[in-house]
Amino acid sequence: MNTIAFNQQLSDKLNEALNPGLYSTPGKGEITVIANEKKDLREYRIITKDNKVVGLVDAYDSEHDTDYQKLVDFLKDYR
């Protein structure tokens, strides 16, 4: 499976499991995840390479909340 197909599949699974708290869109080499918190909007980037998750970046370096922890837990199977 190529990286684009892997990102699409992972994004679809993430949306099934964690939406409406988190919403993801696949890209080339990364997946952008938006968390619509009551306080503010948060953005995370899942970095992928060779059909694996190699990193998770908090775009705004915000305080991590329960949605972030759900995302980390979800990604454990893909590292």
Backbone atoms as SQL, in Angstrom:
CREATE TABLE atoms (id INTEGER PRIMARY KEY, chain TEXT, resi INTEGER, resn TEXT, atom TEXT, x REAL, y REAL, z REAL);
INSERT INTO atoms VALUES
  (1, 'A', 1, 'MET', 'N', 0.850, -1.172, 0.000),
  (2, 'A', 1, 'MET', 'CA', 0.000, 0.000, 0.000),
  (3, 'A', 1, 'MET', 'C', 0.896, 1.236, 0.000),
  (4, 'A', 2, 'ASN', 'N', 0.543, 2.208, -0.830),
  (5, 'A', 2, 'ASN', 'CA', 1.349, 3.430, -0.845),
  (6, 'A', 2, 'ASN', 'C', 0.925, 4.375, 0.281),
  (7, 'A', 3, 'THR', 'N', 1.739, 5.391, 0.503),
  (8, 'A', 3, 'THR', 'CA', 1.526, 6.307, 1.626),
  (9, 'A', 3, 'THR', 'C', 0.191, 7.030, 1.536),
  (10, 'A', 4, 'ILE', 'N', -0.194, 7.458, 0.351),
  (11, 'A', 4, 'ILE', 'CA', -1.456, 8.187, 0.186),
  (12, 'A', 4, 'ILE', 'C', -2.641, 7.293, 0.553),
  (13, 'A', 5, 'ALA', 'N', -2.622, 6.040, 0.105),
  (14, 'A', 5, 'ALA', 'CA', -3.697, 5.101, 0.430),
  (15, 'A', 5, 'ALA', 'C', -3.711, 4.795, 1.928),
  (16, 'A', 6, 'PHE', 'N', -2.529, 4.633, 2.523),
  (17, 'A', 6, 'PHE', 'CA', -2.446, 4.391, 3.964),
  (18, 'A', 6, 'PHE', 'C', -3.029, 5.567, 4.738),
  (19, 'A', 7, 'ASN', 'N', -2.656, 6.782, 4.356),
  (20, 'A', 7, 'ASN', 'CA', -3.170, 7.970, 5.040),
  (21, 'A', 7, 'ASN', 'C', -4.689, 8.081, 4.915),
  (22, 'A', 8, 'GLN', 'N', -5.224, 7.771, 3.750),
  (23, 'A', 8, 'GLN', 'CA', -6.672, 7.822, 3.543),
  (24, 'A', 8, 'GLN', 'C', -7.369, 6.794, 4.436),
  (25, 'A', 9, 'GLN', 'N', -6.831, 5.589, 4.466),
  (26, 'A', 9, 'GLN', 'CA', -7.433, 4.523, 5.270),
  (27, 'A', 9, 'GLN', 'C', -7.359, 4.856, 6.763),
  (28, 'A', 10, 'LEU', 'N', -6.219, 5.337, 7.224),
  (29, 'A', 10, 'LEU', 'CA', -6.076, 5.704, 8.631),
  (30, 'A', 10, 'LEU', 'C', -6.992, 6.872, 8.988),
  (31, 'A', 11, 'SER', 'N', -7.093, 7.846, 8.111),
  (32, 'A', 11, 'SER', 'CA', -7.980, 8.984, 8.342),
  (33, 'A', 11, 'SER', 'C', -9.438, 8.535, 8.439),
  (34, 'A', 12, 'ASP', 'N', -9.850, 7.639, 7.555),
  (35, 'A', 12, 'ASP', 'CA', -11.222, 7.114, 7.600),
  (36, 'A', 12, 'ASP', 'C', -11.490, 6.387, 8.915),
  (37, 'A', 13, 'LYS', 'N', -10.539, 5.555, 9.351),
  (38, 'A', 13, 'LYS', 'CA', -10.703, 4.817, 10.610),
  (39, 'A', 13, 'LYS', 'C', -10.756, 5.772, 11.795),
  (40, 'A', 14, 'LEU', 'N', -9.921, 6.795, 11.763),
  (41, 'A', 14, 'LEU', 'CA', -9.911, 7.771, 12.839),
  (42, 'A', 14, 'LEU', 'C', -11.245, 8.507, 12.913),
  (43, 'A', 15, 'ASN', 'N', -11.775, 8.895, 11.762),
  (44, 'A', 15, 'ASN', 'CA', -13.065, 9.587, 11.741),
  (45, 'A', 15, 'ASN', 'C', -14.191, 8.692, 12.253),
  (46, 'A', 16, 'GLU', 'N', -14.155, 7.410, 11.913),
  (47, 'A', 16, 'GLU', 'CA', -15.170, 6.473, 12.410),
  (48, 'A', 16, 'GLU', 'C', -15.103, 6.336, 13.921),
  (49, 'A', 17, 'ALA', 'N', -13.889, 6.264, 14.463),
  (50, 'A', 17, 'ALA', 'CA', -13.707, 5.997, 15.883),
  (51, 'A', 17, 'ALA', 'C', -13.846, 7.234, 16.765),
  (52, 'A', 18, 'LEU', 'N', -13.396, 8.398, 16.303),
  (53, 'A', 18, 'LEU', 'CA', -13.281, 9.562, 17.189),
  (54, 'A', 18, 'LEU', 'C', -14.120, 10.772, 16.805),
  (55, 'A', 19, 'ASN', 'N', -14.826, 10.722, 15.693),
  (56, 'A', 19, 'ASN', 'CA', -15.678, 11.830, 15.296),
  (57, 'A', 19, 'ASN', 'C', -16.921, 11.800, 16.178),
  (58, 'A', 20, 'PRO', 'N', -17.465, 12.866, 16.690),
  (59, 'A', 20, 'PRO', 'CA', -17.332, 14.250, 16.292),
  (60, 'A', 20, 'PRO', 'C', -16.276, 15.040, 17.062),
  (61, 'A', 21, 'GLY', 'N', -15.645, 14.465, 18.091),
  (62, 'A', 21, 'GLY', 'CA', -14.642, 15.222, 18.845),
  (63, 'A', 21, 'GLY', 'C', -13.431, 15.583, 18.017),
  (64, 'A', 22, 'LEU', 'N', -13.029, 14.674, 17.133),
  (65, 'A', 22, 'LEU', 'CA', -11.875, 14.901, 16.269),
  (66, 'A', 22, 'LEU', 'C', -12.273, 14.618, 14.835),
  (67, 'A', 23, 'TYR', 'N', -11.725, 15.389, 13.910),
  (68, 'A', 23, 'TYR', 'CA', -11.985, 15.171, 12.494),
  (69, 'A', 23, 'TYR', 'C', -10.660, 15.234, 11.749),
  (70, 'A', 24, 'SER', 'N', -10.410, 14.244, 10.901),
  (71, 'A', 24, 'SER', 'CA', -9.127, 14.206, 10.195),
  (72, 'A', 24, 'SER', 'C', -9.304, 14.278, 8.693),
  (73, 'A', 25, 'THR', 'N', -8.269, 14.817, 8.039),
  (74, 'A', 25, 'THR', 'CA', -8.198, 14.835, 6.583),
  (75, 'A', 25, 'THR', 'C', -6.803, 14.390, 6.174),
  (76, 'A', 26, 'PRO', 'N', -6.721, 13.463, 5.217),
  (77, 'A', 26, 'PRO', 'CA', -5.408, 12.954, 4.807),
  (78, 'A', 26, 'PRO', 'C', -4.699, 13.914, 3.875),
  (79, 'A', 27, 'GLY', 'N', -3.387, 13.841, 3.913),
  (80, 'A', 27, 'GLY', 'CA', -2.556, 14.624, 3.009),
  (81, 'A', 27, 'GLY', 'C', -1.384, 13.769, 2.561),
  (82, 'A', 28, 'LYS', 'N', -0.439, 14.389, 1.955),
  (83, 'A', 28, 'LYS', 'CA', 0.733, 13.678, 1.454),
  (84, 'A', 28, 'LYS', 'C', 1.791, 13.635, 2.562),
  (85, 'A', 29, 'GLY', 'N', 1.988, 12.471, 3.166),
  (86, 'A', 29, 'GLY', 'CA', 2.975, 12.334, 4.228),
  (87, 'A', 29, 'GLY', 'C', 2.486, 12.721, 5.611),
  (88, 'A', 30, 'GLU', 'N', 1.260, 13.211, 5.708),
  (89, 'A', 30, 'GLU', 'CA', 0.702, 13.563, 7.013),
  (90, 'A', 30, 'GLU', 'C', -0.812, 13.575, 6.965),
  (91, 'A', 31, 'ILE', 'N', -1.400, 13.524, 8.142),
  (92, 'A', 31, 'ILE', 'CA', -2.851, 13.618, 8.296),
  (93, 'A', 31, 'ILE', 'C', -3.099, 14.784, 9.249),
  (94, 'A', 32, 'THR', 'N', -3.959, 15.692, 8.863),
  (95, 'A', 32, 'THR', 'CA', -4.312, 16.812, 9.727),
  (96, 'A', 32, 'THR', 'C', -5.554, 16.440, 10.527),
  (97, 'A', 33, 'VAL', 'N', -5.483, 16.677, 11.837),
  (98, 'A', 33, 'VAL', 'CA', -6.599, 16.368, 12.730),
  (99, 'A', 33, 'VAL', 'C', -7.018, 17.654, 13.427),
  (100, 'A', 34, 'ILE', 'N', -8.302, 17.939, 13.368),
  (101, 'A', 34, 'ILE', 'CA', -8.866, 19.127, 14.011),
  (102, 'A', 34, 'ILE', 'C', -9.708, 18.672, 15.200),
  (103, 'A', 35, 'ALA', 'N', -9.477, 19.302, 16.342),
  (104, 'A', 35, 'ALA', 'CA', -10.282, 19.064, 17.543),
  (105, 'A', 35, 'ALA', 'C', -11.059, 20.333, 17.821),
  (106, 'A', 36, 'ASN', 'N', -12.352, 20.246, 17.785),
  (107, 'A', 36, 'ASN', 'CA', -13.197, 21.405, 18.028),
  (108, 'A', 36, 'ASN', 'C', -13.603, 21.405, 19.493),
  (109, 'A', 37, 'GLU', 'N', -12.777, 22.022, 20.308),
  (110, 'A', 37, 'GLU', 'CA', -13.029, 22.100, 21.743),
  (111, 'A', 37, 'GLU', 'C', -14.009, 23.232, 22.042),
  (112, 'A', 38, 'LYS', 'N', -14.619, 23.145, 23.198),
  (113, 'A', 38, 'LYS', 'CA', -15.520, 24.212, 23.613),
  (114, 'A', 38, 'LYS', 'C', -14.752, 25.520, 23.786),
  (115, 'A', 39, 'LYS', 'N', -13.506, 25.420, 24.234),
  (116, 'A', 39, 'LYS', 'CA', -12.699, 26.606, 24.483),
  (117, 'A', 39, 'LYS', 'C', -12.097, 27.172, 23.202),
  (118, 'A', 40, 'ASP', 'N', -11.573, 26.293, 22.365),
  (119, 'A', 40, 'ASP', 'CA', -10.889, 26.759, 21.166),
  (120, 'A', 40, 'ASP', 'C', -10.747, 25.632, 20.150),
  (121, 'A', 41, 'LEU', 'N', -10.178, 25.977, 19.031),
  (122, 'A', 41, 'LEU', 'CA', -9.944, 25.011, 17.958),
  (123, 'A', 41, 'LEU', 'C', -8.495, 24.545, 18.050),
  (124, 'A', 42, 'ARG', 'N', -8.275, 23.227, 17.945),
  (125, 'A', 42, 'ARG', 'CA', -6.917, 22.691, 18.022),
  (126, 'A', 42, 'ARG', 'C', -6.603, 21.899, 16.767),
  (127, 'A', 43, 'GLU', 'N', -5.324, 21.882, 16.419),
  (128, 'A', 43, 'GLU', 'CA', -4.899, 21.172, 15.214),
  (129, 'A', 43, 'GLU', 'C', -3.680, 20.305, 15.528),
  (130, 'A', 44, 'TYR', 'N', -3.746, 19.067, 15.072),
  (131, 'A', 44, 'TYR', 'CA', -2.639, 18.129, 15.240),
  (132, 'A', 44, 'TYR', 'C', -2.260, 17.595, 13.866),
  (133, 'A', 45, 'ARG', 'N', -1.005, 17.190, 13.737),
  (134, 'A', 45, 'ARG', 'CA', -0.553, 16.572, 12.492),
  (135, 'A', 45, 'ARG', 'C', 0.032, 15.206, 12.814),
  (136, 'A', 46, 'ILE', 'N', -0.485, 14.192, 12.143),
  (137, 'A', 46, 'ILE', 'CA', 0.044, 12.842, 12.271),
  (138, 'A', 46, 'ILE', 'C', 1.014, 12.664, 11.106),
  (139, 'A', 47, 'ILE', 'N', 2.275, 12.435, 11.418),
  (140, 'A', 47, 'ILE', 'CA', 3.304, 12.268, 10.397),
  (141, 'A', 47, 'ILE', 'C', 3.435, 10.774, 10.102),
  (142, 'A', 48, 'THR', 'N', 3.377, 10.412, 8.815),
  (143, 'A', 48, 'THR', 'CA', 3.457, 9.006, 8.429),
  (144, 'A', 48, 'THR', 'C', 4.625, 8.787, 7.468),
  (145, 'A', 49, 'LYS', 'N', 5.144, 7.564, 7.517),
  (146, 'A', 49, 'LYS', 'CA', 6.215, 7.168, 6.595),
  (147, 'A', 49, 'LYS', 'C', 6.216, 5.643, 6.521),
  (148, 'A', 50, 'ASP', 'N', 6.315, 5.117, 5.323),
  (149, 'A', 50, 'ASP', 'CA', 6.361, 3.663, 5.110),
  (150, 'A', 50, 'ASP', 'C', 5.200, 2.946, 5.795),
  (151, 'A', 51, 'ASN', 'N', 4.009, 3.509, 5.671),
  (152, 'A', 51, 'ASN', 'CA', 2.774, 2.925, 6.213),
  (153, 'A', 51, 'ASN', 'C', 2.790, 2.762, 7.730),
  (154, 'A', 52, 'LYS', 'N', 3.441, 3.696, 8.399),
  (155, 'A', 52, 'LYS', 'CA', 3.464, 3.729, 9.853),
  (156, 'A', 52, 'LYS', 'C', 3.353, 5.173, 10.320),
  (157, 'A', 53, 'VAL', 'N', 2.866, 5.337, 11.533),
  (158, 'A', 53, 'VAL', 'CA', 2.842, 6.649, 12.164),
  (159, 'A', 53, 'VAL', 'C', 4.205, 6.861, 12.808),
  (160, 'A', 54, 'VAL', 'N', 4.876, 7.931, 12.434),
  (161, 'A', 54, 'VAL', 'CA', 6.205, 8.202, 12.983),
  (162, 'A', 54, 'VAL', 'C', 6.228, 9.437, 13.888),
  (163, 'A', 55, 'GLY', 'N', 5.134, 10.175, 13.930),
  (164, 'A', 55, 'GLY', 'CA', 5.119, 11.352, 14.787),
  (165, 'A', 55, 'GLY', 'C', 3.742, 11.963, 14.933),
  (166, 'A', 56, 'LEU', 'N', 3.565, 12.683, 16.022),
  (167, 'A', 56, 'LEU', 'CA', 2.330, 13.424, 16.277),
  (168, 'A', 56, 'LEU', 'C', 2.742, 14.814, 16.737),
  (169, 'A', 57, 'VAL', 'N', 2.328, 15.830, 15.996),
  (170, 'A', 57, 'VAL', 'CA', 2.733, 17.209, 16.269),
  (171, 'A', 57, 'VAL', 'C', 1.505, 18.028, 16.636),
  (172, 'A', 58, 'ASP', 'N', 1.617, 18.772, 17.719),
  (173, 'A', 58, 'ASP', 'CA', 0.575, 19.707, 18.126),
  (174, 'A', 58, 'ASP', 'C', 0.889, 21.038, 17.456),
  (175, 'A', 59, 'ALA', 'N', 0.083, 21.426, 16.491),
  (176, 'A', 59, 'ALA', 'CA', 0.374, 22.610, 15.680),
  (177, 'A', 59, 'ALA', 'C', 0.437, 23.895, 16.495),
  (178, 'A', 60, 'TYR', 'N', -0.302, 23.976, 17.583),
  (179, 'A', 60, 'TYR', 'CA', -0.339, 25.208, 18.363),
  (180, 'A', 60, 'TYR', 'C', 0.308, 25.071, 19.726),
  (181, 'A', 61, 'ASP', 'N', 0.936, 23.905, 19.994),
  (182, 'A', 61, 'ASP', 'CA', 1.597, 23.653, 21.267),
  (183, 'A', 61, 'ASP', 'C', 0.674, 23.995, 22.439),
  (184, 'A', 62, 'SER', 'N', -0.555, 23.518, 22.347),
  (185, 'A', 62, 'SER', 'CA', -1.552, 23.831, 23.369),
  (186, 'A', 62, 'SER', 'C', -1.519, 22.799, 24.491),
  (187, 'A', 63, 'GLU', 'N', -2.282, 23.058, 25.527),
  (188, 'A', 63, 'GLU', 'CA', -2.395, 22.093, 26.615),
  (189, 'A', 63, 'GLU', 'C', -3.127, 20.868, 26.096),
  (190, 'A', 64, 'HIS', 'N', -2.626, 19.692, 26.442),
  (191, 'A', 64, 'HIS', 'CA', -3.244, 18.473, 25.955),
  (192, 'A', 64, 'HIS', 'C', -4.434, 18.099, 26.823),
  (193, 'A', 65, 'ASP', 'N', -5.474, 17.636, 26.151),
  (194, 'A', 65, 'ASP', 'CA', -6.729, 17.346, 26.812),
  (195, 'A', 65, 'ASP', 'C', -7.119, 15.892, 26.562),
  (196, 'A', 66, 'THR', 'N', -8.347, 15.538, 26.888),
  (197, 'A', 66, 'THR', 'CA', -8.808, 14.156, 26.714),
  (198, 'A', 66, 'THR', 'C', -8.888, 13.755, 25.250),
  (199, 'A', 67, 'ASP', 'N', -9.233, 14.670, 24.354),
  (200, 'A', 67, 'ASP', 'CA', -9.264, 14.342, 22.925),
  (201, 'A', 67, 'ASP', 'C', -7.865, 13.997, 22.417),
  (202, 'A', 68, 'TYR', 'N', -6.858, 14.721, 22.885),
  (203, 'A', 68, 'TYR', 'CA', -5.483, 14.429, 22.492),
  (204, 'A', 68, 'TYR', 'C', -5.095, 13.031, 22.967),
  (205, 'A', 69, 'GLN', 'N', -5.465, 12.695, 24.192),
  (206, 'A', 69, 'GLN', 'CA', -5.133, 11.368, 24.724),
  (207, 'A', 69, 'GLN', 'C', -5.848, 10.269, 23.948),
  (208, 'A', 70, 'LYS', 'N', -7.090, 10.509, 23.546),
  (209, 'A', 70, 'LYS', 'CA', -7.811, 9.544, 22.711),
  (210, 'A', 70, 'LYS', 'C', -7.078, 9.327, 21.391),
  (211, 'A', 71, 'LEU', 'N', -6.558, 10.403, 20.815),
  (212, 'A', 71, 'LEU', 'CA', -5.813, 10.319, 19.567),
  (213, 'A', 71, 'LEU', 'C', -4.529, 9.507, 19.757),
  (214, 'A', 72, 'VAL', 'N', -3.803, 9.774, 20.829),
  (215, 'A', 72, 'VAL', 'CA', -2.571, 9.032, 21.128),
  (216, 'A', 72, 'VAL', 'C', -2.882, 7.549, 21.303),
  (217, 'A', 73, 'ASP', 'N', -3.925, 7.240, 22.055),
  (218, 'A', 73, 'ASP', 'CA', -4.315, 5.841, 22.277),
  (219, 'A', 73, 'ASP', 'C', -4.701, 5.160, 20.970),
  (220, 'A', 74, 'PHE', 'N', -5.427, 5.849, 20.118),
  (221, 'A', 74, 'PHE', 'CA', -5.852, 5.301, 18.828),
  (222, 'A', 74, 'PHE', 'C', -4.644, 4.981, 17.941),
  (223, 'A', 75, 'LEU', 'N', -3.640, 5.827, 17.972),
  (224, 'A', 75, 'LEU', 'CA', -2.482, 5.684, 17.084),
  (225, 'A', 75, 'LEU', 'C', -1.475, 4.620, 17.530),
  (226, 'A', 76, 'LYS', 'N', -1.614, 4.100, 18.754),
  (227, 'A', 76, 'LYS', 'CA', -0.663, 3.100, 19.259),
  (228, 'A', 76, 'LYS', 'C', -0.544, 1.897, 18.343),
  (229, 'A', 77, 'ASP', 'N', -1.635, 1.485, 17.732),
  (230, 'A', 77, 'ASP', 'CA', -1.627, 0.302, 16.860),
  (231, 'A', 77, 'ASP', 'C', -0.961, 0.575, 15.516),
  (232, 'A', 78, 'TYR', 'N', -0.678, 1.818, 15.198),
  (233, 'A', 78, 'TYR', 'CA', -0.143, 2.166, 13.882),
  (234, 'A', 78, 'TYR', 'C', 1.313, 2.633, 13.928),
  (235, 'A', 79, 'ARG', 'N', 1.946, 2.520, 15.055),
  (236, 'A', 79, 'ARG', 'CA', 3.361, 2.952, 15.190),
  (237, 'A', 79, 'ARG', 'C', 4.287, 1.824, 14.827);
